[in-house]
Structures are given as structure tokens and as C-alpha cells.
């Protein structure tokens, strides 16, 4: 956008607005380029002409938490300009961004000779921005507390499960030895695989709470993975009257097999629950492109409710489920991103399709 039509400039009378445009320094910032650091001297007010800027506070282990954002036609840095105190957070370009910088000293001279209604507009904007930042910060604190609680709970579950799980594994192994017929061996293998999945699901929730997914990637045929997934869920699909099918070419993917199974389980289970016992069809297809493998998971259900579409992949987002944690799609997204991939979806009243992109 042009500097002359920015909302900050529009607050002032024509002569002052023209003066501000003349003194402004327009600069381009590349993605992830730092605009200023926390505790820097507040020497400029910044107007966002293009792109987006994030404000981050450093936490433990050299990590950052985003506490606010500034988008096109917004401005930032006003607190430091007004009170002269050091910057309270780091500002970093989220995408390629164009900013107009207005020097603090000259801006203060203009403000000293500005009419009251201009000051009121500035104060109104500052108050709205402060409220939004406070709300975002409070939400992040609540999120962190929930994550810590989940971590403690999952740790307890894993600890308490180890003894009975070991008993189940030993019992199924003994059954295989005493009844070595093909059917018994198959069912015992399913028991052991499901027990392994239970522990894996708990550990993945623990990793998600800690923000550190650990991958054990290896090449595997996508058809083999889907064969195993269908086998483990055969009874589940039968009870839910769901027709699960897949049609994929012979594609090799370099993934953590257990974690990708978890992604499939989360997305497919959501589809099954959306059918509400009325049955339906879920189909998995795949395409092999030059740079990535595209996996599509489609269903003919009622679609994702509009109320949660915009933040479906956020933690604790759930709709119409009894006992749902709202972590399924968030964990799925974190696993795909740990593989340096992407996940998206399209939905309407006739069904939903998830698109998973995994790099080769």
C-alpha cells in the first residue's frame, strides 16, 4: 500500500501528514529478518505497508513465544516512542515486509503541536492493540499450562501402563507358541501391534506437549503402510459400518512409520466419528510428484463444522465430541511438519478431503 493512505498518516491534518511522509524512511525486510531486538533503543515508529511483523519474547532454551503481530496498515513501536523506554520485545519480519520508519525525535515534535482529536485516535488504537496483545498473551499462558498438565498426565499413564502392557505382550507371545496355527498367530500379532500403538500414541502426546517430536525415518512402501493400517482397523471399520479403501501407486516414502500411522488414525477417526454410526466411505489416494508425495484422505461425511474450520489444527479445538481433547489434528499437523511436510483440507456438506504433502 502507499504510505499516504496508511491509517497512521490519515490521523493527521494534511500539512502534518505530508511532513510525516517526507520524513519517513521506507525499507524492505526479508522473511525472518529482525527489525529490532528486545531492549534496543526506541528510535523509530514503524508503519507496515506490506507483509507482517511478529513480536516475540525470549523464553528458556533460547526459544521465543509470539506475543503479538502487526499486519498491513497497522503500526508498532509506539510505546517506546512515547515513553522512551527500551523495546519490550523482538520484532521480526514474518514474511517479506515493507516498513516505513518515522524518526522518534521528529515525530515527537509533530505530536507536541497536534490537535487533541489526533491524540485521541492514537490512544484509541494503542488501547485496542494493548487489549489484543494481553488477550493473546493470556491465551498462550493458558495453553502452556494445559500442555504442562498433559505432559504430567501422559507421563503417569505411560508409567502405569507398562506393567499391564508387558503382561499382555507376554500372554500373546505364549499363545503364539502354544497355538502356532495361522489364525492364532495373526490375532496375536494384531494384539502386540495394537499394544505398541497404544504406547506410541501416549509417547507422541508427550512429545507434542514438550514440543520435541523425535523421528525414526526409514523408506517404506506406502501400500504396505496402508495394508497394515487397514488390518489394524478392520474390526473398527466393520463395527462403524465404514467402507475403507485405498488406491495408491507403488510409492516409497521416507517417514517414521509409527508416526505417519498416527496421522492416518487421527484423521480417519475424525471422519468415522463424523458419520455418527450411519456408515460411510473413506478413501486414500496418492500422487507421486517431482518434489513431494501427495496423500489424499477423503470421506463422504457431513463436512467439518464451519465454527472450527479456521483453527482446526490448533490444540484443544473440538466440536460435538464427548470426551474429545481436541489434540488429534494438532498432533497430526505437528508430525507432518516434523517431516518437513504440509497438511491442508477442503470441506463442504458432501465430505472432507485432507491433503498431506511429504518431501521426497
Secondary structure, DSSP 8 states (H G I E B T S, - for coil): --GGGSHHHHTS-HHHHHHHHHH-EEEEE-TT-EEE-TT----EEEEEEESEEEEEEE-GGG-EEEEEEEETT-EE-HHHHHH----SSEEEESSSEEEEEEEHHHHHHHHHT--HHHHHHHHHHHHHHHHHHHHHHHHHHHHHHHHHHHHHHHHHHHHHHHHHHHHHHHHHHHHHHH--SHHHHHHHHHHHHHHHHHHHHHHHHHHHHHT------EEEEHHHHHHHHHHHTHHHHHHTTEEEEEE--S-EEEE-HHHHHHHHHHHHHHHHHHHTTS-EEEEEEEEE-SSEEEEEEEE-SS---HHHHTTTTSTT---S-SS--S-HHHHHHHHHHHTT-EEEEEEETTEEEEEEEEE-
